[in-house]
Amino acid sequence: MERFSRTLLRRKRLVGLLVLLGLFLGLAATPLTVSRISEEYAYPGMESFEANQAVLEHYGSGGYQRPYVPVVVLPEGQTVDSPGTREALGRAFGGVATDLEARVASYADTGDRRFVGDDGRTTYALVFTGPTPDGSPPGGGLGEVPDETPQIIEALQRELPPGTTLRVTGLDTLATGVDAGGLNVPLKIAVAAIAAVIVLLVVFRSALAFVPLLISTVAVPVAFLVLLALTTVMEVHDSALTTMPLLGLGIAIDYALLLTIRWREEQAHGHRGDEAVHRAMRTAGHSIVFSSGAVAIGLITMAILPIPFLRSLGIAGMIIAAVSALISLTLLPVILATTGRRLDRRRLEQGGGRGERLIQREADAGRLWTAWSRLMVRFRRPTVLATASLLVVLSIIGLQINLALPVSENLVKSGPGYEGLAALTDAGVPTGVLSAFDVFVPDAADASTIADQIRATEGVHTVVDLLTWREDGTALLTVVPVQESPSPAGAEALTALRDSLPDGVLVGGSAAQTADYVATTYGAFPYLLALIFVVTFIMLARAFRSLLLPLKAIVLNLLSLGAVIGAMVILWQWGWGTEQALGIQPNGTVGTFVPLTIFAFLYGLSMDYEVFILARMREEYDRSGCTAEAVVQGVGRTGRLVTSAALILFFSFVSMASGGEFDVAVFATGMGLGILLDATLIRAILVPATVAMMGRWNWWLPVWAARLLRVEPSPLRDERPESPAEPRLASVGAR
């Protein structure tokens, strides 16, 4: 990196011009990139997705969509068999079909008594509305579709008998969270940027605080330029538009912080001008390269999955990590070499030598973090035992995660939707009607036979088979299960039904598509995990010249991620204190995409911090030969950096969680929790304590392994006694 730095600073003007050109091109490319982004959630190769697409193509409604369920309770003394009642119901539900261009099934057109409650007065219909106003297919998470309830009620009230009670229920109607209009990305970026400026001003106390923000401001448009090029060869989902700027704000500032703080330290040691930059690049620049690699490795899990929107998330994250590293390693050294001292002049100009004393502090490890690391070294064994036990308990809780869609018992307990559901269940109608799903039959001649087969299947309440549901030689059946399909019993019945149907007959619906999504993404997860571990181990073994430090880093990262998932189960699945703390009612699930995306992003980001800390520990050990001193100095010098970087990323995700889509709020909460847990329990406690416990074995890299990794070996050696100038620490590790 030092050679690269010298080459770079010999061409400062060229570097500046190239970066400026990249910035202008990126700004110009951003609107074009946005226009080329896809908003469709496609899942190619999944049977249920193909079924849902076939239903929409031929019938224009249903598929992934959950039905609206209007519940009609006739006046006292009137039943569905009363003269003229069925005809009135037919006209009412026909009006719904006409006004909303919807597909409707009810007692009026089927004559099926399963659409009537035990009291004879309560009846319901299944209403599958068409595509949303913007032309996209209906579906998504609960509460993320436009609410058609007012139009349904208006159409029904024109024809229903006077005195009829009408409520509209459904899983979307019962949702605990609704789409409040999507994410206002510019506002979120502004909030995160303001938080970043505050943190950076506290860290630098000079105009130098704005330099890391400048690096992120340049990195994001350049990343959009790369994304534009990518749209010419593959479909990129709009999830990248939200992820890239917010993640870029955090990552680019992280890298800029690392290099700038190290440059300040070299300044404090008396190095000036280009030499201070070269020395900072020799160490911090090396860490930035490995950190961006760590982020990319974590995101591989999403980038290689056959799910377009997840692939877009992963690739967008990899792009912004690579671009942030590139800008930090090119533009930032030029800024520091040319204007760094001037930007920091406020500290230097403070009277009475105070400025020089403040700068001189950069030469020494931070007092607070040094004292903390001594404490961790001294009490390393009980610290590891207590902290690891807490994380293991949370990880065990995480194994109970529910990846299915929510069921009604975990949704809202008041309002018209709940009252409609209560009226149904009081009349003996099963809650499975809320998750009615479609079956696509490619040959209409087989429809009646298949409908009879489904009716005879255990767990099926009824099947709708209308002659009007025939298009292009195909047929459409709608299955009403007894149990809600996302529930364990409903999922079992759905699986048995899918297995029993002939080849070519496709089962759609949101529950089937969710089950296929989970099987596709998480079924291959163990193999992806093994690949990630191997690549991470090789990369970190080269970075740290050690066999045990990479293993420790991987284990602690897994422990951190498991604990985050456990915390998410407690917060969103069990709902302990969620409504009181966040004002959001949980729905008994964590979300199908949340664990995978949290893993991918947090694995890379937490490994980012691991590289910052362990690289400095390795440097201090090579200098001192004492593990205890390496831990104290390493944490003392990087504690403020990691804390500041974590706070900036934390505020980025807090801004993402404050409004918008419910699922995004869950994801952002998980990311925020993960960053806090990682920066506190893992990096501030377990990392120094475990390194202290492992002693000289931390730094062991035998000759054979070094030859394979093409780095210098690091044989075991006796630990150097602690410096007499330092307070005595307990003996560390194996001697």
Secondary structure, 3 states (H helix, E strand, C coil): CHHHHHHHHCCHHHHHHHHHHHHHHHHHHHHHHHHCCECCCCCCCCHHHHHHHHHHHHHCCCCCCCCEEEEEECCCCCCCCCCCHHHHHHHHHHHHHHHHCCEEEEHHHHCCHHHECCCCCEEEEEEECCCCCCCCCCCCCCCCCCCCHHHHHHHHHCCCCCCCEEEEECCCCCCCCCCCCCCCHHHHHHHHHHHHHHHHHHHHCCHHHHHHHHHHHHHHHHHHHHHHHHHCCCCCECHHHHHHHHHHHHHHHHHHHHHHHHHHHHHHCCCCHHHHHHHHHHHHHHHHHHHHHHHHHHHHHHHCCCCHHHHHHHHHHHHHHHHHHHHHHHHHHHHHHHHHHHHCHHHHCCCCCHHHHHHHHHHCCCHHHHHHHHHHHHCHHHHHHHHHHHHHHHHHHHCCCCCCCCCHHHCCCCCHHHHHHHHHHHCCCCHHHHHCEEEEECCHHHHHHHHHHHHCCCCEEEEECCCCCEECCEEEEEEEECCCCCCHHHHHHHHHHHHHCCCCCEECCHHHHHHHHHHHHHHCHHHHHHHHHHHHHHHHHHHHCCCHHHHHHHHHHHHHHHHHHHHHHHHHHCCCCHHHHHCCCCCCCCCCCHHHHHHHHHHHHHHHHHHHHHHHHHHHHHHHCCHHHHHHHHHHHHHHHHHHHHHHHHHHHHHHHCCCCHHHHHHHHHHHHHHHHHHHHHHHHHHHHHHHHHHHHHHCECHHHHHHHCCCCECCCCCCCCCCCCCCCCCCCCC
